């Protein structure tokens, strides 16, 4: 199937309400003043078996509140699975296992089955790996990692595009590799990739063409009835000479999902991305399902003037064809990479996003949170300026460092306590030239680590 042009409208913008709230929260934490008490967050770096730079983690919680995380090595191959118990309070309590790959892992995804066992999908620039464990998942010997698909840089898996269906069978969405600036771009396609048994055998995986479009940053989830729900950013071909446009969309497949005609899509709003920021902002969209299987979506969007925003959208019935209701929750150039969404036990939405390279969490406890007057509240998860600055500089004449936080992942335990994972990037620079015999400082990343915050209930 192919998504058409944008046809649904979202409600009146809230301008920068949440953005202003995050600035106010930052000032409150710095000054120790203000009318409300900031949430307590114990933040720490996620470990590796040996010192290594890592990228943003993805986090899931099991039924007891134990935290399972997956995060790639920043370069050179491999990813790390980490587990920390329900009362996790620091990196010393985290047990970590290295999962080996050939080539840098561009995307690491995790899903828990009905026995709370982790299943992992790792997408590198040439291969896709499936990993699972049998027994104690904190023991490296319990893991099996299999190269299930070789695509030689022709395909990629982006977003949280990996999930288990109600029978515990792994599925993921894969699309044509998105070429930089469109140079040498391959034919646009998206595949639904399935395995029903013996999934460490590459021959048991089958790719089914479901769209002659690129659906990237996909978030795949199954409801209790086995229906596949997708939030994605689809590249829509422009008409009458117009440029192609990335569009946030919702897609539903109720059954027989190997047949592309069974996927019914609904474009929602223009999506934002940028390769000009300090950290590249890739298209970002997140999906959560209510207990009744109704979709809720948060995405990085843009308005008619191209101004970036965070958009929240909701729909209860006929969501593959009917109009959705939504609102801009924040807008402005300080919105950064990544967004994630979760629902609490009462189906109230909570989402995390990046603002001025700090991490914020927003929540709404109303019956309807998708309207312009819905009461949203924002708290700070962690502010880069509050972290102790790194004092090790790798490059000549660089003498100023700062932490840039971005690309958050969110999970809630049964009582609504958030666990937030994100990437902490130490960027150094300098405005003077104390050693004239050396070249001027070129600002850049000195190190990057996966980080997690364990928070109070909202």
C-alpha positions as CSV (number, residue, x, y, z in Angstrom):
1,X,0.0,0.0,0.0
2,X,1.0,3.6,-0.5
3,X,0.1,6.5,1.8
4,X,-1.4,9.5,0.1
5,X,-1.2,13.2,0.9
6,X,-1.8,14.6,4.3
7,X,-5.5,15.0,4.8
8,X,-6.0,15.2,8.6
9,X,-5.7,18.3,10.7
10,X,-4.6,18.7,14.2
11,X,-6.0,21.1,16.7
12,X,-4.9,24.6,17.7
13,X,-1.2,24.9,18.8
14,X,-0.2,25.3,22.4
15,X,2.8,27.3,21.1
16,X,5.7,26.8,23.5
17,X,3.8,25.9,26.7
18,X,5.9,22.8,27.6
19,X,9.1,24.4,26.3
20,X,8.6,27.3,28.7
21,X,7.8,24.9,31.5
22,X,11.1,23.0,30.9
23,X,13.0,26.3,31.1
24,X,11.1,27.2,34.3
25,X,11.8,23.7,35.8
26,X,15.5,24.2,34.9
27,X,15.6,27.5,36.6
28,X,13.8,26.1,39.7
29,X,16.3,23.3,40.0
30,X,19.2,25.7,39.7
31,X,17.8,28.3,42.1
32,X,16.1,25.9,44.6
33,X,13.0,28.1,44.4
34,X,9.6,27.8,42.8
35,X,6.2,26.6,43.8
36,X,6.6,22.9,43.0
37,X,9.2,20.3,44.0
38,X,11.1,18.7,41.1
39,X,10.8,15.0,40.7
40,X,13.7,13.0,42.1
41,X,15.7,11.2,39.5
42,X,18.7,9.0,40.2
43,X,20.7,9.1,37.0
44,X,23.7,7.0,36.2
45,X,25.7,5.7,33.2
46,X,25.0,2.2,31.9
47,X,28.2,0.0,32.1
48,X,30.1,-1.9,29.5
49,X,32.2,-5.0,30.1
50,X,35.3,-3.0,29.1
51,X,35.5,0.8,28.6
52,X,33.6,1.7,25.5
53,X,31.7,4.5,24.0
54,X,28.0,3.7,23.6
55,X,24.9,5.2,22.0
56,X,21.3,5.8,23.2
57,X,19.7,2.9,25.0
58,X,16.2,1.4,24.6
59,X,14.6,0.3,27.8
60,X,11.8,-2.1,28.7
61,X,10.5,-3.1,32.1
62,X,9.3,-6.6,33.0
63,X,6.3,-7.5,35.2
64,X,8.3,-7.2,38.4
65,X,9.8,-3.8,37.4
66,X,13.2,-5.2,36.4
67,X,14.9,-3.0,33.8
68,X,16.1,-4.5,30.5
69,X,18.2,-2.3,28.3
70,X,20.0,-2.6,25.0
71,X,22.5,-0.1,23.7
72,X,25.0,-0.2,20.8
73,X,28.7,0.4,21.0
74,X,29.2,3.8,19.4
75,X,31.5,2.3,16.7
76,X,33.3,-0.8,15.7
77,X,30.5,-3.4,16.3
78,X,28.7,-5.0,19.2
79,X,25.9,-4.0,21.5
80,X,25.3,-4.4,25.2
81,X,22.4,-6.0,27.0
82,X,21.9,-4.9,30.6
83,X,19.6,-5.9,33.4
84,X,18.9,-4.2,36.7
85,X,16.4,-5.3,39.3
86,X,13.2,-3.6,40.4
87,X,15.0,-1.4,43.0
88,X,17.8,-0.5,40.6
89,X,19.7,2.4,42.1
90,X,23.0,2.7,40.2
91,X,25.4,1.3,37.7
92,X,27.0,-1.0,40.3
93,X,23.7,-2.9,40.4
94,X,23.6,-3.4,36.6
95,X,24.7,-6.7,35.0
96,X,25.8,-6.4,31.4
97,X,26.5,-8.8,28.5
98,X,28.2,-8.0,25.3
99,X,26.5,-9.2,22.1
100,X,29.0,-9.4,19.3
101,X,28.4,-8.3,15.7
102,X,30.4,-7.5,12.6
103,X,30.2,-3.8,11.9
104,X,28.7,-0.9,13.8
105,X,25.2,-1.4,15.1
106,X,23.1,1.5,13.9
107,X,19.9,0.4,15.8
108,X,19.4,-1.9,18.8
109,X,15.9,-3.0,19.7
110,X,14.5,-5.1,22.5
111,X,11.2,-6.9,23.3
112,X,10.1,-9.0,26.2
113,X,8.1,-12.2,25.8
114,X,5.3,-13.4,28.2
115,X,7.9,-14.9,30.4
116,X,9.9,-11.6,30.6
117,X,12.7,-13.1,28.5
118,X,14.5,-10.5,26.3
119,X,14.6,-10.8,22.5
120,X,16.9,-8.4,20.7
121,X,17.2,-7.2,17.1
122,X,20.5,-5.5,16.0
123,X,20.7,-3.6,12.7
124,X,24.1,-2.9,11.3
125,X,25.1,-1.3,8.0
126,X,25.3,-4.7,6.2
127,X,23.5,-7.2,8.4
128,X,20.6,-7.8,10.8
129,X,21.1,-9.9,13.9
130,X,18.6,-11.7,16.1
131,X,19.5,-12.5,19.7
132,X,17.8,-14.4,22.5
133,X,18.7,-16.0,25.7
134,X,18.0,-19.4,27.3
135,X,18.4,-19.3,31.1
136,X,20.1,-16.6,33.1
137,X,20.2,-13.7,30.7
138,X,23.0,-12.0,32.7
139,X,25.3,-14.9,31.7
140,X,26.9,-14.4,28.3
141,X,26.8,-18.2,27.7
142,X,23.0,-18.1,27.8
143,X,22.8,-15.9,24.7
144,X,22.6,-16.9,21.0
145,X,23.3,-14.2,18.4
146,X,22.5,-15.0,14.8
147,X,23.1,-13.2,11.6
148,X,19.7,-13.6,10.0
149,X,19.8,-11.2,7.0
150,X,22.5,-9.8,4.8
151,X,21.5,-6.7,2.9
152,X,24.9,-5.1,2.0
153,X,23.8,-1.5,3.0
154,X,20.7,-1.7,0.8
155,X,18.2,-1.9,3.7
156,X,17.9,-0.6,7.2
157,X,15.8,-1.0,10.3
158,X,15.0,2.3,12.1
159,X,13.0,3.2,15.1
160,X,11.5,0.7,17.5
161,X,10.5,-1.5,14.6
162,X,10.9,-4.8,16.3
163,X,8.1,-6.5,18.4
164,X,6.8,-9.9,19.4
165,X,3.2,-10.9,18.4
166,X,0.9,-12.4,21.0
167,X,2.3,-15.8,20.3
168,X,5.8,-14.6,21.0
169,X,6.9,-14.7,17.4
170,X,9.4,-11.9,16.3
171,X,8.5,-9.4,13.6
172,X,10.1,-6.3,12.3
173,X,9.8,-3.6,9.7
174,X,12.7,-2.9,7.2
175,X,13.0,-0.3,4.5
176,X,15.3,0.8,1.7
177,X,18.4,2.5,3.0
178,X,17.9,6.3,3.0
179,X,20.8,7.8,1.0
180,X,22.4,11.0,2.2
181,X,20.9,13.9,0.3
182,X,19.2,11.3,-1.9
183,X,22.4,10.6,-3.8
184,X,22.1,7.1,-5.3
185,X,18.8,6.5,-3.6
186,X,17.5,2.9,-4.1
187,X,13.9,2.1,-5.1
188,X,11.6,2.9,-2.1
189,X,10.2,-0.2,-0.4
190,X,9.2,-1.3,3.1
191,X,9.1,-4.9,4.1
192,X,7.4,-6.7,7.0
193,X,9.9,-9.4,8.1
194,X,8.6,-12.5,10.0
195,X,9.7,-15.7,11.6
196,X,7.4,-18.3,13.2
197,X,9.9,-20.9,14.6
198,X,13.7,-21.7,14.7
199,X,14.4,-18.0,14.4
200,X,18.2,-18.4,14.7
201,X,18.0,-20.1,11.3
202,X,18.2,-17.4,8.6
203,X,16.1,-19.4,6.2
204,X,13.1,-19.2,8.6
205,X,12.8,-15.4,8.1
206,X,10.7,-14.1,5.3
207,X,10.5,-10.5,4.0
208,X,7.1,-9.4,2.7
209,X,6.8,-6.2,0.6
210,X,4.1,-4.1,2.2
211,X,4.7,-0.6,0.7
212,X,6.5,1.0,-2.3
213,X,7.5,3.8,0.0
214,X,10.1,4.3,2.7
215,X,8.6,4.0,6.1
216,X,11.4,5.0,8.5
217,X,11.6,5.5,12.3
218,X,8.8,2.9,12.6
219,X,7.3,2.0,15.9
220,X,5.7,-1.5,15.7
221,X,3.3,-2.8,18.4
222,X,0.7,-5.7,18.6
223,X,-2.5,-5.6,20.5
224,X,-4.1,-8.5,22.4
225,X,-6.0,-9.6,19.2
226,X,-2.8,-9.8,17.2
227,X,-3.4,-6.7,15.1
228,X,-0.2,-5.0,14.0
229,X,-0.1,-1.2,14.7
230,X,2.5,1.0,13.2
231,X,3.5,4.6,13.7
232,X,6.0,5.6,11.0
233,X,7.4,8.5,9.0
234,X,6.6,7.8,5.3
235,X,8.3,9.6,2.5
236,X,5.4,10.8,0.3
237,X,6.3,11.6,-3.4
238,X,5.5,15.2,-4.2
239,X,3.0,16.1,-7.0
240,X,3.2,18.8,-9.7
241,X,6.9,19.2,-9.2
242,X,6.8,19.5,-5.4
243,X,9.6,17.9,-3.4
244,X,9.1,14.7,-1.5
245,X,7.9,15.1,2.0
246,X,8.2,13.1,5.2
247,X,4.9,12.5,6.8
248,X,4.0,11.0,10.2
249,X,1.5,8.2,9.7
250,X,-0.5,5.5,11.4
251,X,-0.8,2.1,9.7
252,X,-3.0,-0.9,10.8
253,X,-2.9,-4.5,9.7
254,X,-5.7,-6.6,11.2
255,X,-4.7,-10.0,9.8
256,X,-2.8,-11.8,7.0
257,X,-0.1,-9.1,7.3
258,X,2.1,-10.9,4.7
259,X,-0.2,-9.3,2.2
260,X,0.7,-5.7,1.5
261,X,-2.9,-4.9,0.7
262,X,-3.9,-5.7,4.3
263,X,-1.9,-2.7,5.6
264,X,-4.2,0.4,5.7
265,X,-2.5,3.7,6.4
266,X,-3.5,7.2,7.5
267,X,-1.2,10.2,7.1
268,X,-1.3,12.5,10.0
269,X,1.1,15.5,10.0
270,X,4.4,16.7,8.4
271,X,7.5,15.2,10.2
272,X,10.6,17.2,11.1
273,X,14.3,16.2,10.7
274,X,17.5,18.1,10.4
275,X,21.1,17.3,9.6
276,X,22.2,20.8,10.6
277,X,21.9,20.7,14.4
278,X,24.7,19.9,16.8
279,X,23.4,16.3,16.8
280,X,21.5,15.1,13.7
281,X,17.8,15.0,14.3
282,X,16.3,12.0,12.5
283,X,12.6,11.6,12.0
284,X,11.1,10.5,15.3
285,X,7.7,9.0,16.1
286,X,6.4,6.9,19.0
287,X,3.3,4.7,19.5
288,X,1.6,3.3,22.5
289,X,-1.7,1.3,22.7
290,X,-4.4,1.6,25.3
291,X,-5.7,-1.5,27.1
292,X,-8.5,-1.5,24.4
293,X,-5.9,-1.4,21.6
294,X,-6.5,2.3,20.6
295,X,-3.4,4.1,19.4
296,X,-1.7,7.1,20.8
297,X,1.2,8.8,19.0
298,X,3.8,11.4,19.8
299,X,6.1,12.7,17.0
300,X,8.5,15.4,16.0
301,X,6.5,17.5,13.5
302,X,6.6,20.8,11.8
303,X,4.0,23.5,11.1
304,X,3.3,25.2,7.8
305,X,6.2,27.6,8.3
306,X,8.6,24.6,8.9
307,X,9.0,25.3,12.7
308,X,9.6,22.1,14.6
309,X,7.2,20.9,17.2
310,X,6.2,18.0,19.5
311,X,2.8,16.7,18.5
312,X,0.5,14.4,20.5
313,X,-2.3,12.6,18.6
314,X,-5.1,10.2,19.7
315,X,-7.8,8.1,18.0
316,X,-10.2,5.6,19.4
317,X,-12.1,4.0,16.5
318,X,-11.5,3.5,12.7
319,X,-8.0,4.9,13.2
320,X,-6.7,3.7,9.8
321,X,-9.2,5.8,8.0
322,X,-10.8,8.3,10.4
323,X,-9.6,11.8,11.4
324,X,-7.4,11.9,14.4
325,X,-7.3,14.6,17.1
326,X,-4.1,16.2,18.1
327,X,-2.2,19.2,19.3
328,X,1.2,20.8,19.3
329,X,2.6,20.6,22.8
330,X,5.9,22.5,22.2
331,X,7.5,24.3,19.3
332,X,10.8,26.0,18.6
333,X,14.3,25.5,17.5
334,X,15.4,24.1,20.9
335,X,13.6,20.8,20.3
336,X,16.2,18.1,19.7
337,X,16.6,14.5,18.7
338,X,14.2,11.7,19.8
339,X,10.8,11.2,21.4
340,X,9.2,8.3,23.2
341,X,5.7,7.6,24.6
342,X,4.2,5.3,27.3
343,X,0.8,4.9,28.9
344,X,0.3,4.3,32.6
345,X,-2.1,1.8,34.1
346,X,-5.0,4.2,33.5
347,X,-4.0,4.8,29.9
348,X,-2.7,8.3,30.7
349,X,0.1,9.4,28.4
350,X,3.6,10.2,29.4
351,X,6.3,11.2,26.9
352,X,9.9,12.1,26.9
353,X,11.8,14.4,24.5
354,X,14.8,16.6,24.1
355,X,14.8,20.4,24.7
356,X,18.0,22.4,24.5
357,X,19.8,19.1,24.9
358,X,18.1,18.4,28.3
359,X,15.6,15.6,28.8
360,X,12.1,16.4,29.9
361,X,9.1,14.2,30.7
362,X,5.5,15.4,30.1
363,X,2.3,13.8,31.5
364,X,-1.4,14.3,31.3
365,X,-4.0,12.7,33.6
366,X,-7.1,14.0,31.9
367,X,-9.7,11.9,30.2
368,X,-8.7,13.5,26.9
369,X,-5.1,14.8,26.4
370,X,-5.2,15.6,22.7
371,X,-7.0,18.9,22.8
372,X,-5.5,22.4,22.9
373,X,-6.7,23.0,26.4
374,X,-5.7,19.6,27.8
375,X,-3.7,19.9,31.1
376,X,-0.2,18.8,30.4
377,X,2.6,19.1,33.0
378,X,6.3,18.9,32.4
379,X,9.1,17.9,34.7
380,X,12.8,17.7,34.0
381,X,14.5,14.3,33.9
382,X,18.1,15.6,33.8
383,X,19.8,18.8,32.6
384,X,23.2,18.5,31.0
385,X,24.3,21.7,32.8
386,X,23.8,20.0,36.2
387,X,26.1,17.1,35.4
388,X,29.8,17.4,36.5
389,X,31.7,18.6,33.5
390,X,34.3,16.3,32.0
391,X,37.8,17.7,32.4
392,X,39.6,15.5,29.8
393,X,40.0,17.1,26.4
394,X,41.1,15.0,23.5
395,X,41.8,17.8,20.9
396,X,44.3,20.6,20.9
397,X,43.2,24.0,22.3
398,X,39.8,22.6,23.4
399,X,39.3,23.7,27.0
400,X,35.5,23.9,27.5
401,X,33.2,20.8,27.7
402,X,29.5,20.3,28.1
403,X,27.1,17.4,28.3
404,X,24.5,17.2,25.5
405,X,21.6,14.8,26.3
406,X,19.3,13.4,23.6
407,X,17.4,10.5,22.1
408,X,15.3,9.4,25.1
409,X,13.5,6.1,25.7
410,X,10.7,5.7,28.2
411,X,9.3,2.8,30.2
412,X,6.9,2.8,33.2
413,X,6.6,0.3,36.0
414,X,3.2,-0.9,37.3
415,X,2.9,2.0,39.7
416,X,3.8,4.6,37.1
417,X,7.5,5.2,38.0
418,X,9.4,6.2,34.9
419,X,12.7,4.8,33.7
420,X,14.2,7.0,31.1
421,X,17.2,6.1,29.0
422,X,19.1,8.6,26.8
423,X,22.5,9.3,25.3
424,X,24.9,11.6,27.1
425,X,27.4,13.2,24.7
426,X,30.4,15.1,26.0
427,X,31.2,17.8,23.5
428,X,34.3,20.0,23.9
429,X,35.2,23.3,22.3
430,X,37.2,26.4,23.0
431,X,37.2,30.1,22.2
432,X,40.9,30.8,22.8
433,X,44.1,29.5,21.4
434,X,46.4,28.8,24.5
435,X,48.9,26.8,22.5
436,X,49.6,28.7,19.3
437,X,51.8,25.8,18.0
438,X,48.7,23.6,17.7
439,X,45.7,24.0,15.5
440,X,42.5,25.8,16.7
441,X,40.0,23.7,18.6
442,X,37.5,21.9,16.4
443,X,34.4,21.4,18.5
444,X,33.2,17.8,18.6
445,X,32.3,14.7,20.7
446,X,35.0,13.6,23.1
447,X,33.0,10.6,24.5
448,X,29.4,9.4,24.5
449,X,27.7,7.0,26.9
450,X,24.3,5.5,27.6
451,X,22.6,6.9,30.6
452,X,19.4,6.1,32.6
453,X,17.3,8.0,35.1
454,X,15.2,6.2,37.7
455,X,12.4,8.6,38.7
456,X,9.6,9.1,41.2
457,X,6.0,8.4,40.1
458,X,4.5,11.4,38.3
